[in-house]
Amino acid sequence: MGHGTADLNTTDPLLNSVSSSSTNLVVNFGGGVERSITDAIRVHGDLRYFFGGDLVSDYWRFGIGVSFNVGHPR
């Protein structure tokens, strides 16, 4: 779910009747890759696009990270 708001500073009665907030379902699609460096360390990256409606902004998100396997079984 995503929520967005906008400040409407106007004296126009038509614009004052417009809702200044919106909560909508936000959908995302994308993909990523993960690569093992060792048995206990992995790196990963992904790129996603999020889109919603009205006041919920559409945006791209890029993420990278490192995962450590703590308590690695022998």
CHARMM internal coordinates of N, CA and C (Angstrom, degrees):
IC EDIT
DIST 1 N 1 CA 1.4499
DIST 1 CA 1 C 1.5232
ANGL 1 N 1 CA 1 C 108.58
DIST 1 C 2 N 1.2956
ANGL 1 CA 1 C 2 N 116.32
DIHE 1 N 1 CA 1 C 2 N 147.19
DIST 2 N 2 CA 1.4527
ANGL 1 C 2 N 2 CA 122.04
DIHE 1 CA 1 C 2 N 2 CA 177.48
DIST 2 CA 2 C 1.5094
ANGL 2 N 2 CA 2 C 110.20
DIHE 1 C 2 N 2 CA 2 C -132.24
DIST 2 C 3 N 1.3163
ANGL 2 CA 2 C 3 N 116.17
DIHE 2 N 2 CA 2 C 3 N 146.41
DIST 3 N 3 CA 1.4697
ANGL 2 C 3 N 3 CA 120.77
DIHE 2 CA 2 C 3 N 3 CA 179.33
DIST 3 CA 3 C 1.5142
ANGL 3 N 3 CA 3 C 108.60
DIHE 2 C 3 N 3 CA 3 C -130.32
DIST 3 C 4 N 1.3178
ANGL 3 CA 3 C 4 N 115.96
DIHE 3 N 3 CA 3 C 4 N 135.77
DIST 4 N 4 CA 1.4538
ANGL 3 C 4 N 4 CA 121.02
DIHE 3 CA 3 C 4 N 4 CA 178.20
DIST 4 CA 4 C 1.5146
ANGL 4 N 4 CA 4 C 110.36
DIHE 3 C 4 N 4 CA 4 C -136.19
DIST 4 C 5 N 1.3256
ANGL 4 CA 4 C 5 N 117.01
DIHE 4 N 4 CA 4 C 5 N 150.30
DIST 5 N 5 CA 1.4621
ANGL 4 C 5 N 5 CA 122.24
DIHE 4 CA 4 C 5 N 5 CA 176.70
DIST 5 CA 5 C 1.5194
ANGL 5 N 5 CA 5 C 108.97
DIHE 4 C 5 N 5 CA 5 C -135.41
DIST 5 C 6 N 1.3212
ANGL 5 CA 5 C 6 N 114.58
DIHE 5 N 5 CA 5 C 6 N 159.35
DIST 6 N 6 CA 1.4652
ANGL 5 C 6 N 6 CA 120.73
DIHE 5 CA 5 C 6 N 6 CA 176.83
DIST 6 CA 6 C 1.5227
ANGL 6 N 6 CA 6 C 108.23
DIHE 5 C 6 N 6 CA 6 C -138.58
DIST 6 C 7 N 1.3136
ANGL 6 CA 6 C 7 N 116.98
DIHE 6 N 6 CA 6 C 7 N 142.32
DIST 7 N 7 CA 1.4630
ANGL 6 C 7 N 7 CA 122.29
DIHE 6 CA 6 C 7 N 7 CA 175.44
DIST 7 CA 7 C 1.5220
ANGL 7 N 7 CA 7 C 108.30
DIHE 6 C 7 N 7 CA 7 C -87.08
DIST 7 C 8 N 1.3344
ANGL 7 CA 7 C 8 N 115.68
DIHE 7 N 7 CA 7 C 8 N 123.53
DIST 8 N 8 CA 1.4633
ANGL 7 C 8 N 8 CA 120.55
DIHE 7 CA 7 C 8 N 8 CA 178.18
DIST 8 CA 8 C 1.5229
ANGL 8 N 8 CA 8 C 107.99
DIHE 7 C 8 N 8 CA 8 C -112.87
DIST 8 C 9 N 1.3148
ANGL 8 CA 8 C 9 N 116.74
DIHE 8 N 8 CA 8 C 9 N 101.69
DIST 9 N 9 CA 1.4627
ANGL 8 C 9 N 9 CA 122.09
DIHE 8 CA 8 C 9 N 9 CA 177.11
DIST 9 CA 9 C 1.5175
ANGL 9 N 9 CA 9 C 108.16
DIHE 8 C 9 N 9 CA 9 C -103.63
DIST 9 C 10 N 1.3306
ANGL 9 CA 9 C 10 N 115.95
DIHE 9 N 9 CA 9 C 10 N 91.09
DIST 10 N 10 CA 1.4546
ANGL 9 C 10 N 10 CA 120.07
DIHE 9 CA 9 C 10 N 10 CA -177.05
DIST 10 CA 10 C 1.5290
ANGL 10 N 10 CA 10 C 109.77
DIHE 9 C 10 N 10 CA 10 C -149.86
DIST 10 C 11 N 1.3129
ANGL 10 CA 10 C 11 N 115.45
DIHE 10 N 10 CA 10 C 11 N 157.43
DIST 11 N 11 CA 1.4633
ANGL 10 C 11 N 11 CA 120.62
DIHE 10 CA 10 C 11 N 11 CA 174.82
DIST 11 CA 11 C 1.5237
ANGL 11 N 11 CA 11 C 110.64
DIHE 10 C 11 N 11 CA 11 C -103.33
DIST 11 C 12 N 1.3186
ANGL 11 CA 11 C 12 N 116.79
DIHE 11 N 11 CA 11 C 12 N -0.33
DIST 12 N 12 CA 1.4719
ANGL 11 C 12 N 12 CA 121.74
DIHE 11 CA 11 C 12 N 12 CA 179.69
DIST 12 CA 12 C 1.5222
ANGL 12 N 12 CA 12 C 108.95
DIHE 11 C 12 N 12 CA 12 C -72.19
DIST 12 C 13 N 1.3324
ANGL 12 CA 12 C 13 N 120.04
DIHE 12 N 12 CA 12 C 13 N 117.98
DIST 13 N 13 CA 1.4736
ANGL 12 C 13 N 13 CA 122.07
DIHE 12 CA 12 C 13 N 13 CA -178.22
DIST 13 CA 13 C 1.5285
ANGL 13 N 13 CA 13 C 113.05
DIHE 12 C 13 N 13 CA 13 C -62.42
DIST 13 C 14 N 1.3240
ANGL 13 CA 13 C 14 N 117.07
DIHE 13 N 13 CA 13 C 14 N -29.66
DIST 14 N 14 CA 1.4614
ANGL 13 C 14 N 14 CA 119.75
DIHE 13 CA 13 C 14 N 14 CA 178.91
DIST 14 CA 14 C 1.5261
ANGL 14 N 14 CA 14 C 110.56
DIHE 13 C 14 N 14 CA 14 C -66.70
DIST 14 C 15 N 1.3359
ANGL 14 CA 14 C 15 N 117.30
DIHE 14 N 14 CA 14 C 15 N -44.73
DIST 15 N 15 CA 1.4534
ANGL 14 C 15 N 15 CA 120.44
DIHE 14 CA 14 C 15 N 15 CA 179.51
DIST 15 CA 15 C 1.5217
ANGL 15 N 15 CA 15 C 112.18
DIHE 14 C 15 N 15 CA 15 C -70.50
DIST 15 C 16 N 1.3277
ANGL 15 CA 15 C 16 N 117.87
DIHE 15 N 15 CA 15 C 16 N -30.05
DIST 16 N 16 CA 1.4651
ANGL 15 C 16 N 16 CA 120.42
DIHE 15 CA 15 C 16 N 16 CA 178.08
DIST 16 CA 16 C 1.5197
ANGL 16 N 16 CA 16 C 112.06
DIHE 15 C 16 N 16 CA 16 C -68.12
DIST 16 C 17 N 1.3346
ANGL 16 CA 16 C 17 N 117.73
DIHE 16 N 16 CA 16 C 17 N -20.04
DIST 17 N 17 CA 1.4591
ANGL 16 C 17 N 17 CA 120.94
DIHE 16 CA 16 C 17 N 17 CA 179.15
DIST 17 CA 17 C 1.5306
ANGL 17 N 17 CA 17 C 112.36
DIHE 16 C 17 N 17 CA 17 C -84.37
DIST 17 C 18 N 1.3375
ANGL 17 CA 17 C 18 N 117.06
DIHE 17 N 17 CA 17 C 18 N -8.99
DIST 18 N 18 CA 1.4611
ANGL 17 C 18 N 18 CA 121.78
DIHE 17 CA 17 C 18 N 18 CA 179.88
DIST 18 CA 18 C 1.5285
ANGL 18 N 18 CA 18 C 108.86
DIHE 17 C 18 N 18 CA 18 C -79.23
DIST 18 C 19 N 1.3262
ANGL 18 CA 18 C 19 N 116.74
DIHE 18 N 18 CA 18 C 19 N 136.11
DIST 19 N 19 CA 1.4665
ANGL 18 C 19 N 19 CA 120.73
DIHE 18 CA 18 C 19 N 19 CA 178.15
DIST 19 CA 19 C 1.5241
ANGL 19 N 19 CA 19 C 109.68
DIHE 18 C 19 N 19 CA 19 C -65.01
DIST 19 C 20 N 1.3417
ANGL 19 CA 19 C 20 N 115.42
DIHE 19 N 19 CA 19 C 20 N 135.26
DIST 20 N 20 CA 1.4644
ANGL 19 C 20 N 20 CA 119.11
DIHE 19 CA 19 C 20 N 20 CA -178.94
DIST 20 CA 20 C 1.5183
ANGL 20 N 20 CA 20 C 112.55
DIHE 19 C 20 N 20 CA 20 C -101.90
DIST 20 C 21 N 1.3352
ANGL 20 CA 20 C 21 N 117.34
DIHE 20 N 20 CA 20 C 21 N 9.53
DIST 21 N 21 CA 1.4648
ANGL 20 C 21 N 21 CA 119.69
DIHE 20 CA 20 C 21 N 21 CA 175.51
DIST 21 CA 21 C 1.5196
ANGL 21 N 21 CA 21 C 109.47
DIHE 20 C 21 N 21 CA 21 C -142.91
DIST 21 C 22 N 1.3124
ANGL 21 CA 21 C 22 N 114.78
DIHE 21 N 21 CA 21 C 22 N 156.59
DIST 22 N 22 CA 1.4589
ANGL 21 C 22 N 22 CA 120.69
DIHE 21 CA 21 C 22 N 22 CA -177.13
DIST 22 CA 22 C 1.5282
ANGL 22 N 22 CA 22 C 109.53
DIHE 21 C 22 N 22 CA 22 C -152.14
DIST 22 C 23 N 1.3149
ANGL 22 CA 22 C 23 N 116.09
DIHE 22 N 22 CA 22 C 23 N 136.47
DIST 23 N 23 CA 1.4596
ANGL 22 C 23 N 23 CA 122.02
DIHE 22 CA 22 C 23 N 23 CA 172.08
DIST 23 CA 23 C 1.5179
ANGL 23 N 23 CA 23 C 107.00
DIHE 22 C 23 N 23 CA 23 C -122.71
DIST 23 C 24 N 1.3185
ANGL 23 CA 23 C 24 N 117.15
DIHE 23 N 23 CA 23 C 24 N 122.45
DIST 24 N 24 CA 1.4585
ANGL 23 C 24 N 24 CA 122.07
DIHE 23 CA 23 C 24 N 24 CA -176.51
DIST 24 CA 24 C 1.5113
ANGL 24 N 24 CA 24 C 110.63
DIHE 23 C 24 N 24 CA 24 C -138.70
DIST 24 C 25 N 1.3118
ANGL 24 CA 24 C 25 N 113.61
DIHE 24 N 24 CA 24 C 25 N 163.41
DIST 25 N 25 CA 1.4490
ANGL 24 C 25 N 25 CA 120.36
DIHE 24 CA 24 C 25 N 25 CA 171.44
DIST 25 CA 25 C 1.5208
ANGL 25 N 25 CA 25 C 107.89
DIHE 24 C 25 N 25 CA 25 C -70.52
DIST 25 C 26 N 1.3272
ANGL 25 CA 25 C 26 N 117.20
DIHE 25 N 25 CA 25 C 26 N 130.22
DIST 26 N 26 CA 1.4537
ANGL 25 C 26 N 26 CA 121.98
DIHE 25 CA 25 C 26 N 26 CA 177.59
DIST 26 CA 26 C 1.5186
ANGL 26 N 26 CA 26 C 107.54
DIHE 25 C 26 N 26 CA 26 C -108.17
DIST 26 C 27 N 1.3231
ANGL 26 CA 26 C 27 N 116.19
DIHE 26 N 26 CA 26 C 27 N 128.33
DIST 27 N 27 CA 1.4567
ANGL 26 C 27 N 27 CA 122.11
DIHE 26 CA 26 C 27 N 27 CA -178.54
DIST 27 CA 27 C 1.5222
ANGL 27 N 27 CA 27 C 107.90
DIHE 26 C 27 N 27 CA 27 C -108.56
DIST 27 C 28 N 1.3218
ANGL 27 CA 27 C 28 N 116.05
DIHE 27 N 27 CA 27 C 28 N 143.15
DIST 28 N 28 CA 1.4597
ANGL 27 C 28 N 28 CA 118.40
DIHE 27 CA 27 C 28 N 28 CA 176.41
DIST 28 CA 28 C 1.5118
ANGL 28 N 28 CA 28 C 109.81
DIHE 27 C 28 N 28 CA 28 C -132.55
DIST 28 C 29 N 1.3056
ANGL 28 CA 28 C 29 N 115.26
DIHE 28 N 28 CA 28 C 29 N 149.90
DIST 29 N 29 CA 1.4599
ANGL 28 C 29 N 29 CA 121.09
DIHE 28 CA 28 C 29 N 29 CA 172.03
DIST 29 CA 29 C 1.5126
ANGL 29 N 29 CA 29 C 108.51
DIHE 28 C 29 N 29 CA 29 C -139.46
DIST 29 C 30 N 1.2873
ANGL 29 CA 29 C 30 N 115.32
DIHE 29 N 29 CA 29 C 30 N 154.86
DIST 30 N 30 CA 1.4544
ANGL 29 C 30 N 30 CA 120.15
DIHE 29 CA 29 C 30 N 30 CA -179.44
DIST 30 CA 30 C 1.5093
ANGL 30 N 30 CA 30 C 109.90
DIHE 29 C 30 N 30 CA 30 C 165.67
DIST 30 C 31 N 1.2837
ANGL 30 CA 30 C 31 N 114.56
DIHE 30 N 30 CA 30 C 31 N -161.15
DIST 31 N 31 CA 1.4466
ANGL 30 C 31 N 31 CA 119.17
DIHE 30 CA 30 C 31 N 31 CA -179.69
DIST 31 CA 31 C 1.5103
ANGL 31 N 31 CA 31 C 110.38
DIHE 30 C 31 N 31 CA 31 C -167.68
DIST 31 C 32 N 1.3127
ANGL 31 CA 31 C 32 N 114.21
DIHE 31 N 31 CA 31 C 32 N 174.47
DIST 32 N 32 CA 1.4458
ANGL 31 C 32 N 32 CA 118.39
DIHE 31 CA 31 C 32 N 32 CA -179.30
DIST 32 CA 32 C 1.5141
ANGL 32 N 32 CA 32 C 112.10
DIHE 31 C 32 N 32 CA 32 C -160.06
DIST 32 C 33 N 1.3035
ANGL 32 CA 32 C 33 N 114.22
DIHE 32 N 32 CA 32 C 33 N 178.90
DIST 33 N 33 CA 1.4604
ANGL 32 C 33 N 33 CA 121.50
DIHE 32 CA 32 C 33 N 33 CA 178.58
DIST 33 CA 33 C 1.5272
ANGL 33 N 33 CA 33 C 109.20
DIHE 32 C 33 N 33 CA 33 C -132.99
DIST 33 C 34 N 1.3151
ANGL 33 CA 33 C 34 N 114.63
DIHE 33 N 33 CA 33 C 34 N 153.06
DIST 34 N 34 CA 1.4592
ANGL 33 C 34 N 34 CA 121.16
DIHE 33 CA 33 C 34 N 34 CA 175.46
DIST 34 CA 34 C 1.5157
ANGL 34 N 34 CA 34 C 107.82
DIHE 33 C 34 N 34 CA 34 C -136.36
DIST 34 C 35 N 1.3178
ANGL 34 CA 34 C 35 N 116.18
DIHE 34 N 34 CA 34 C 35 N 138.71
DIST 35 N 35 CA 1.4680
ANGL 34 C 35 N 35 CA 121.28
DIHE 34 CA 34 C 35 N 35 CA -176.48
DIST 35 CA 35 C 1.5186
ANGL 35 N 35 CA 35 C 108.83
DIHE 34 C 35 N 35 CA 35 C -135.40
DIST 35 C 36 N 1.3364
ANGL 35 CA 35 C 36 N 116.29
DIHE 35 N 35 CA 35 C 36 N 129.98
DIST 36 N 36 CA 1.4629
ANGL 35 C 36 N 36 CA 121.46
DIHE 35 CA 35 C 36 N 36 CA 175.75
DIST 36 CA 36 C 1.5172
ANGL 36 N 36 CA 36 C 109.93
DIHE 35 C 36 N 36 CA 36 C -79.30
DIST 36 C 37 N 1.3265
ANGL 36 CA 36 C 37 N 115.85
DIHE 36 N 36 CA 36 C 37 N 129.54
DIST 37 N 37 CA 1.4588
ANGL 36 C 37 N 37 CA 121.89
DIHE 36 CA 36 C 37 N 37 CA 174.79
DIST 37 CA 37 C 1.5287
ANGL 37 N 37 CA 37 C 108.61
DIHE 36 C 37 N 37 CA 37 C -91.05
DIST 37 C 38 N 1.3269
ANGL 37 CA 37 C 38 N 115.47
DIHE 37 N 37 CA 37 C 38 N -46.64
DIST 38 N 38 CA 1.4678
ANGL 37 C 38 N 38 CA 123.31
DIHE 37 CA 37 C 38 N 38 CA 173.38
DIST 38 CA 38 C 1.5241
ANGL 38 N 38 CA 38 C 106.42
DIHE 37 C 38 N 38 CA 38 C -136.92
DIST 38 C 39 N 1.3509
ANGL 38 CA 38 C 39 N 117.49
DIHE 38 N 38 CA 38 C 39 N -176.64
DIST 39 N 39 CA 1.4645
ANGL 38 C 39 N 39 CA 120.28
DIHE 38 CA 38 C 39 N 39 CA 177.19
DIST 39 CA 39 C 1.5354
ANGL 39 N 39 CA 39 C 111.68
DIHE 38 C 39 N 39 CA 39 C -62.99
DIST 39 C 40 N 1.3218
ANGL 39 CA 39 C 40 N 117.64
DIHE 39 N 39 CA 39 C 40 N -24.43
DIST 40 N 40 CA 1.4645
ANGL 39 C 40 N 40 CA 121.09
DIHE 39 CA 39 C 40 N 40 CA -174.38
DIST 40 CA 40 C 1.5331
ANGL 40 N 40 CA 40 C 114.21
DIHE 39 C 40 N 40 CA 40 C -111.15
DIST 40 C 41 N 1.3346
ANGL 40 CA 40 C 41 N 118.77
DIHE 40 N 40 CA 40 C 41 N -4.62
DIST 41 N 41 CA 1.4665
ANGL 40 C 41 N 41 CA 120.95
DIHE 40 CA 40 C 41 N 41 CA -176.86
DIST 41 CA 41 C 1.5271
ANGL 41 N 41 CA 41 C 109.88
DIHE 40 C 41 N 41 CA 41 C -130.11
DIST 41 C 42 N 1.3319
ANGL 41 CA 41 C 42 N 114.72
DIHE 41 N 41 CA 41 C 42 N 131.24
DIST 42 N 42 CA 1.4622
ANGL 41 C 42 N 42 CA 121.54
DIHE 41 CA 41 C 42 N 42 CA 177.48
DIST 42 CA 42 C 1.5288
ANGL 42 N 42 CA 42 C 109.36
DIHE 41 C 42 N 42 CA 42 C -132.18
DIST 42 C 43 N 1.3167
ANGL 42 CA 42 C 43 N 116.98
DIHE 42 N 42 CA 42 C 43 N 146.66
DIST 43 N 43 CA 1.4611
ANGL 42 C 43 N 43 CA 122.41
DIHE 42 CA 42 C 43 N 43 CA 172.67
DIST 43 CA 43 C 1.5284
ANGL 43 N 43 CA 43 C 108.08
DIHE 42 C 43 N 43 CA 43 C -115.12
DIST 43 C 44 N 1.3181
ANGL 43 CA 43 C 44 N 115.19
DIHE 43 N 43 CA 43 C 44 N 149.36
DIST 44 N 44 CA 1.4629
ANGL 43 C 44 N 44 CA 118.71
DIHE 43 CA 43 C 44 N 44 CA -178.51
DIST 44 CA 44 C 1.5159
ANGL 44 N 44 CA 44 C 110.33
DIHE 43 C 44 N 44 CA 44 C -148.56
DIST 44 C 45 N 1.3026
ANGL 44 CA 44 C 45 N 115.50
DIHE 44 N 44 CA 44 C 45 N 155.45
DIST 45 N 45 CA 1.4495
ANGL 44 C 45 N 45 CA 122.72
DIHE 44 CA 44 C 45 N 45 CA 176.94
DIST 45 CA 45 C 1.5128
ANGL 45 N 45 CA 45 C 109.88
DIHE 44 C 45 N 45 CA 45 C -148.37
DIST 45 C 46 N 1.3353
ANGL 45 CA 45 C 46 N 116.14
DIHE 45 N 45 CA 45 C 46 N 148.83
DIST 46 N 46 CA 1.4569
ANGL 45 C 46 N 46 CA 119.04
DIHE 45 CA 45 C 46 N 46 CA 176.78
DIST 46 CA 46 C 1.5232
ANGL 46 N 46 CA 46 C 110.18
DIHE 45 C 46 N 46 CA 46 C -149.22
DIST 46 C 47 N 1.3204
ANGL 46 CA 46 C 47 N 114.91
DIHE 46 N 46 CA 46 C 47 N 156.65
DIST 47 N 47 CA 1.4534
ANGL 46 C 47 N 47 CA 123.26
DIHE 46 CA 46 C 47 N 47 CA 177.54
DIST 47 CA 47 C 1.5217
ANGL 47 N 47 CA 47 C 107.11
DIHE 46 C 47 N 47 CA 47 C -129.05
DIST 47 C 48 N 1.3344
ANGL 47 CA 47 C 48 N 116.94
DIHE 47 N 47 CA 47 C 48 N 126.39
DIST 48 N 48 CA 1.4633
ANGL 47 C 48 N 48 CA 122.12
DIHE 47 CA 47 C 48 N 48 CA -177.58
DIST 48 CA 48 C 1.5197
ANGL 48 N 48 CA 48 C 110.67
DIHE 47 C 48 N 48 CA 48 C -132.74
DIST 48 C 49 N 1.3333
ANGL 48 CA 48 C 49 N 114.81
DIHE 48 N 48 CA 48 C 49 N 148.81
DIST 49 N 49 CA 1.4654
ANGL 48 C 49 N 49 CA 121.62
DIHE 48 CA 48 C 49 N 49 CA 174.35
DIST 49 CA 49 C 1.5185
ANGL 49 N 49 CA 49 C 107.82
DIHE 48 C 49 N 49 CA 49 C -115.88
DIST 49 C 50 N 1.3281
ANGL 49 CA 49 C 50 N 117.17
DIHE 49 N 49 CA 49 C 50 N 125.74
DIST 50 N 50 CA 1.4632
ANGL 49 C 50 N 50 CA 122.91
DIHE 49 CA 49 C 50 N 50 CA 179.39
DIST 50 CA 50 C 1.5278
ANGL 50 N 50 CA 50 C 108.31
DIHE 49 C 50 N 50 CA 50 C -108.13
DIST 50 C 51 N 1.3290
ANGL 50 CA 50 C 51 N 116.26
DIHE 50 N 50 CA 50 C 51 N 134.91
DIST 51 N 51 CA 1.4602
ANGL 50 C 51 N 51 CA 118.99
DIHE 50 CA 50 C 51 N 51 CA 175.41
DIST 51 CA 51 C 1.5156
ANGL 51 N 51 CA 51 C 109.79
DIHE 50 C 51 N 51 CA 51 C -141.91
DIST 51 C 52 N 1.3159
ANGL 51 CA 51 C 52 N 114.48
DIHE 51 N 51 CA 51 C 52 N 142.15
DIST 52 N 52 CA 1.4664
ANGL 51 C 52 N 52 CA 122.50
DIHE 51 CA 51 C 52 N 52 CA -179.25
DIST 52 CA 52 C 1.5086
ANGL 52 N 52 CA 52 C 109.16
DIHE 51 C 52 N 52 CA 52 C -131.83
DIST 52 C 53 N 1.2975
ANGL 52 CA 52 C 53 N 117.12
DIHE 52 N 52 CA 52 C 53 N -134.58
DIST 53 N 53 CA 1.4598
ANGL 52 C 53 N 53 CA 120.97
DIHE 52 CA 52 C 53 N 53 CA -178.69
DIST 53 CA 53 C 1.5099
ANGL 53 N 53 CA 53 C 110.63
DIHE 52 C 53 N 53 CA 53 C -134.86
DIST 53 C 54 N 1.3111
ANGL 53 CA 53 C 54 N 115.71
DIHE 53 N 53 CA 53 C 54 N -168.51
DIST 54 N 54 CA 1.4609
ANGL 53 C 54 N 54 CA 128.07
DIHE 53 CA 53 C 54 N 54 CA 178.56
DIST 54 CA 54 C 1.5324
ANGL 54 N 54 CA 54 C 115.27
DIHE 53 C 54 N 54 CA 54 C 10.19
DIST 54 C 55 N 1.3259
ANGL 54 CA 54 C 55 N 118.39
DIHE 54 N 54 CA 54 C 55 N -92.87
DIST 55 N 55 CA 1.4594
ANGL 54 C 55 N 55 CA 122.12
DIHE 54 CA 54 C 55 N 55 CA -173.70
DIST 55 CA 55 C 1.5180
ANGL 55 N 55 CA 55 C 113.81
DIHE 54 C 55 N 55 CA 55 C -99.06
DIST 55 C 56 N 1.3194
ANGL 55 CA 55 C 56 N 117.28
DIHE 55 N 55 CA 55 C 56 N 0.46
DIST 56 N 56 CA 1.4675
ANGL 55 C 56 N 56 CA 120.04
DIHE 55 CA 55 C 56 N 56 CA 177.62
DIST 56 CA 56 C 1.5259
ANGL 56 N 56 CA 56 C 106.92
DIHE 55 C 56 N 56 CA 56 C -88.79
DIST 56 C 57 N 1.3043
ANGL 56 CA 56 C 57 N 115.97
DIHE 56 N 56 CA 56 C 57 N 114.32
DIST 57 N 57 CA 1.4715
ANGL 56 C 57 N 57 CA 120.85
DIHE 56 CA 56 C 57 N 57 CA -174.25
DIST 57 CA 57 C 1.5239
ANGL 57 N 57 CA 57 C 112.58
DIHE 56 C 57 N 57 CA 57 C -66.10
DIST 57 C 58 N 1.3219
ANGL 57 CA 57 C 58 N 115.75
DIHE 57 N 57 CA 57 C 58 N 145.76
DIST 58 N 58 CA 1.4589
ANGL 57 C 58 N 58 CA 121.97
DIHE 57 CA 57 C 58 N 58 CA 170.76
DIST 58 CA 58 C 1.5236
ANGL 58 N 58 CA 58 C 107.17
DIHE 57 C 58 N 58 CA 58 C -86.57
DIST 58 C 59 N 1.3149
ANGL 58 CA 58 C 59 N 117.09
DIHE 58 N 58 CA 58 C 59 N 141.81
DIST 59 N 59 CA 1.4644
ANGL 58 C 59 N 59 CA 118.95
DIHE 58 CA 58 C 59 N 59 CA -179.01
DIST 59 CA 59 C 1.5141
ANGL 59 N 59 CA 59 C 111.41
DIHE 58 C 59 N 59 CA 59 C -158.60
DIST 59 C 60 N 1.3333
ANGL 59 CA 59 C 60 N 114.81
DIHE 59 N 59 CA 59 C 60 N 160.32
DIST 60 N 60 CA 1.4599
ANGL 59 C 60 N 60 CA 124.01
DIHE 59 CA 59 C 60 N 60 CA 174.01
DIST 60 CA 60 C 1.5222
ANGL 60 N 60 CA 60 C 108.21
DIHE 59 C 60 N 60 CA 60 C -99.41
DIST 60 C 61 N 1.3318
ANGL 60 CA 60 C 61 N 116.77
DIHE 60 N 60 CA 60 C 61 N 147.49
DIST 61 N 61 CA 1.4604
ANGL 60 C 61 N 61 CA 120.91
DIHE 60 CA 60 C 61 N 61 CA 174.01
DIST 61 CA 61 C 1.5189
ANGL 61 N 61 CA 61 C 108.87
DIHE 60 C 61 N 61 CA 61 C -134.84
DIST 61 C 62 N 1.3351
ANGL 61 CA 61 C 62 N 116.13
DIHE 61 N 61 CA 61 C 62 N 129.66
DIST 62 N 62 CA 1.4531
ANGL 61 C 62 N 62 CA 122.63
DIHE 61 CA 61 C 62 N 62 CA 176.36
DIST 62 CA 62 C 1.5185
ANGL 62 N 62 CA 62 C 107.00
DIHE 61 C 62 N 62 CA 62 C -114.98
DIST 62 C 63 N 1.3313
ANGL 62 CA 62 C 63 N 116.16
DIHE 62 N 62 CA 62 C 63 N 130.85
DIST 63 N 63 CA 1.4591
ANGL 62 C 63 N 63 CA 119.90
DIHE 62 CA 62 C 63 N 63 CA 179.90
DIST 63 CA 63 C 1.5170
ANGL 63 N 63 CA 63 C 111.31
DIHE 62 C 63 N 63 CA 63 C -131.39
DIST 63 C 64 N 1.3142
ANGL 63 CA 63 C 64 N 115.31
DIHE 63 N 63 CA 63 C 64 N 144.59
DIST 64 N 64 CA 1.4577
ANGL 63 C 64 N 64 CA 121.42
DIHE 63 CA 63 C 64 N 64 CA 173.55
DIST 64 CA 64 C 1.5176
ANGL 64 N 64 CA 64 C 107.54
DIHE 63 C 64 N 64 CA 64 C -133.79
DIST 64 C 65 N 1.3097
ANGL 64 CA 64 C 65 N 116.33
DIHE 64 N 64 CA 64 C 65 N 154.80
DIST 65 N 65 CA 1.4484
ANGL 64 C 65 N 65 CA 118.85
DIHE 64 CA 64 C 65 N 65 CA 179.67
DIST 65 CA 65 C 1.5080
ANGL 65 N 65 CA 65 C 112.73
DIHE 64 C 65 N 65 CA 65 C -165.44
DIST 65 C 66 N 1.3089
ANGL 65 CA 65 C 66 N 113.96
DIHE 65 N 65 CA 65 C 66 N 170.27
DIST 66 N 66 CA 1.4565
ANGL 65 C 66 N 66 CA 122.73
DIHE 65 CA 65 C 66 N 66 CA 177.45
DIST 66 CA 66 C 1.5214
ANGL 66 N 66 CA 66 C 106.91
DIHE 65 C 66 N 66 CA 66 C -126.80
DIST 66 C 67 N 1.3196
ANGL 66 CA 66 C 67 N 117.18
DIHE 66 N 66 CA 66 C 67 N 133.24
DIST 67 N 67 CA 1.4671
ANGL 66 C 67 N 67 CA 122.56
DIHE 66 CA 66 C 67 N 67 CA 177.79
DIST 67 CA 67 C 1.5187
ANGL 67 N 67 CA 67 C 109.53
DIHE 66 C 67 N 67 CA 67 C -114.09
DIST 67 C 68 N 1.3260
ANGL 67 CA 67 C 68 N 114.86
DIHE 67 N 67 CA 67 C 68 N 136.07
DIST 68 N 68 CA 1.4573
ANGL 67 C 68 N 68 CA 121.47
DIHE 67 CA 67 C 68 N 68 CA 177.74
DIST 68 CA 68 C 1.5167
ANGL 68 N 68 CA 68 C 108.46
DIHE 67 C 68 N 68 CA 68 C -115.07
DIST 68 C 69 N 1.3082
ANGL 68 CA 68 C 69 N 117.04
DIHE 68 N 68 CA 68 C 69 N 131.77
DIST 69 N 69 CA 1.4612
ANGL 68 C 69 N 69 CA 122.01
DIHE 68 CA 68 C 69 N 69 CA 177.99
DIST 69 CA 69 C 1.5391
ANGL 69 N 69 CA 69 C 107.58
DIHE 68 C 69 N 69 CA 69 C -88.90
DIST 69 C 70 N 1.3315
ANGL 69 CA 69 C 70 N 115.74
DIHE 69 N 69 CA 69 C 70 N 100.18
DIST 70 N 70 CA 1.4635
ANGL 69 C 70 N 70 CA 121.25
DIHE 69 CA 69 C 70 N 70 CA -179.42
DIST 70 CA 70 C 1.5303
ANGL 70 N 70 CA 70 C 107.72
DIHE 69 C 70 N 70 CA 70 C -87.74
DIST 70 C 71 N 1.3094
ANGL 70 CA 70 C 71 N 116.23
DIHE 70 N 70 CA 70 C 71 N 135.71
DIST 71 N 71 CA 1.4718
ANGL 70 C 71 N 71 CA 119.93
DIHE 70 CA 70 C 71 N 71 CA -177.81
DIST 71 CA 71 C 1.5013
ANGL 71 N 71 CA 71 C 112.58
DIHE 70 C 71 N 71 CA 71 C 74.93
DIST 71 C 72 N 1.3004
ANGL 71 CA 71 C 72 N 115.94
DIHE 71 N 71 CA 71 C 72 N 36.31
DIST 72 N 72 CA 1.4684
ANGL 71 C 72 N 72 CA 122.77
DIHE 71 CA 71 C 72 N 72 CA -179.28
DIST 72 CA 72 C 1.5359
ANGL 72 N 72 CA 72 C 110.44
DIHE 71 C 72 N 72 CA 72 C -57.29
DIST 72 C 73 N 1.3466
ANGL 72 CA 72 C 73 N 117.94
DIHE 72 N 72 CA 72 C 73 N 121.96
DIST 73 N 73 CA 1.4755
ANGL 72 C 73 N 73 CA 120.27
DIHE 72 CA 72 C 73 N 73 CA 178.73
DIST 73 CA 73 C 1.5320
ANGL 73 N 73 CA 73 C 111.27
DIHE 72 C 73 N 73 CA 73 C -67.09
DIST 73 C 74 N 1.2850
ANGL 73 CA 73 C 74 N 115.18
DIHE 73 N 73 CA 73 C 74 N 147.06
DIST 74 N 74 CA 1.4631
ANGL 73 C 74 N 74 CA 120.31
DIHE 73 CA 73 C 74 N 74 CA -179.56
DIST 74 CA 74 C 1.4955
ANGL 74 N 74 CA 74 C 110.59
DIHE 73 C 74 N 74 CA 74 C -95.26
END
COOR INIT
IC SEED 1 N 1 CA 1 C
IC BUILD
